Amino acid sequence: MSELAGCRHMEGLCRQRAILDRAHSWKWLGEAERWKDLAHLDIGDRFREKPIHPGPMAMGPNTIEGDSHRQKHESMQRLQSVMRGG
């Protein structure tokens, strides 16, 4: 059983115990919350272990090289247009 599944299982057992043992339900609900918090910490640890990849569209549809190439091309067209008198 994984650590996350074990925490969730213990949380469930504590919640069941809180229903059956009404005199000490506060204790069992507190324990259930503790197990829930441990499960959340485990989930967070899993995300911190893996590097986060920004994805293919993080910079937008154009790369820096592609955008600068387009700008150079447009500048050359404007320069040629001015030199032709248009």
C-alpha distance (Angstrom), angle and dihedral (degrees) to the residues before:
residue distance angle dihedral
M1 . . .
S2 3.81 . .
E3 3.78 120.8 .
L4 3.81 90.9 -110.8
A5 3.80 92.7 50.5
G6 3.81 90.0 47.4
C7 3.81 91.8 52.8
R8 3.80 91.6 48.6
H9 3.80 90.8 47.9
M10 3.80 92.1 51.4
E11 3.81 90.5 47.3
G12 3.81 89.3 54.5
L13 3.79 93.0 48.0
C14 3.80 91.3 51.0
R15 3.80 91.6 50.1
Q16 3.82 90.4 50.4
R17 3.78 90.0 48.6
A18 3.82 89.9 51.3
I19 3.82 88.8 57.6
L20 3.80 93.1 48.5
D21 3.82 97.6 41.1
R22 3.80 103.0 47.5
A23 3.79 93.1 168.6
H24 3.80 90.3 62.7
S25 3.80 99.5 27.2
W26 3.81 91.3 120.8
K27 3.81 89.0 60.0
W28 3.80 94.2 48.5
L29 3.80 93.3 45.7
G30 3.80 88.8 51.5
E31 3.79 89.8 51.4
A32 3.80 90.2 48.5
E33 3.82 89.8 53.8
R34 3.79 89.9 49.7
W35 3.81 91.2 53.9
K36 3.80 90.2 46.2
D37 3.82 90.0 53.2
L38 3.80 90.8 49.2
A39 3.81 89.5 52.1
H40 3.82 90.5 51.7
L41 3.80 90.4 50.1
D42 3.80 89.5 51.6
I43 3.81 90.9 51.4
G44 3.82 90.2 49.9
D45 3.81 91.2 49.9
R46 3.79 90.3 54.8
F47 3.80 91.3 56.0
R48 3.81 93.3 46.0
E49 3.82 91.2 52.9
K50 3.80 93.3 59.3
P51 3.81 120.7 66.1
I52 3.76 112.3 -119.2
H53 3.80 113.2 -120.8
P54 3.81 113.0 -153.8
G55 3.79 93.9 -143.3
P56 3.79 132.5 -123.8
M57 3.81 96.6 -71.5
A58 3.81 97.4 48.5
M59 3.80 92.1 109.5
G60 3.77 96.0 35.6
P61 3.78 129.4 -107.2
N62 3.84 95.8 -53.7
T63 3.77 126.7 61.7
I64 3.78 119.9 -137.7
E65 3.82 91.3 -105.7
G66 3.80 93.0 48.7
D67 3.79 92.8 49.7
S68 3.81 94.2 47.7
H69 3.82 90.1 47.4
R70 3.81 89.6 54.2
Q71 3.80 91.3 48.6
K72 3.82 92.0 50.7
H73 3.78 90.5 49.2
E74 3.82 92.1 50.6
S75 3.82 91.2 46.8
M76 3.79 90.8 52.2
Q77 3.81 90.9 49.5
R78 3.82 91.3 51.0
L79 3.81 91.5 47.4
Q80 3.82 91.8 49.9
S81 3.80 90.4 47.2
V82 3.83 91.5 52.3
M83 3.81 91.6 46.5
R84 3.83 90.4 52.8
G85 3.76 89.0 51.5
G86 3.77 97.4 -110.6
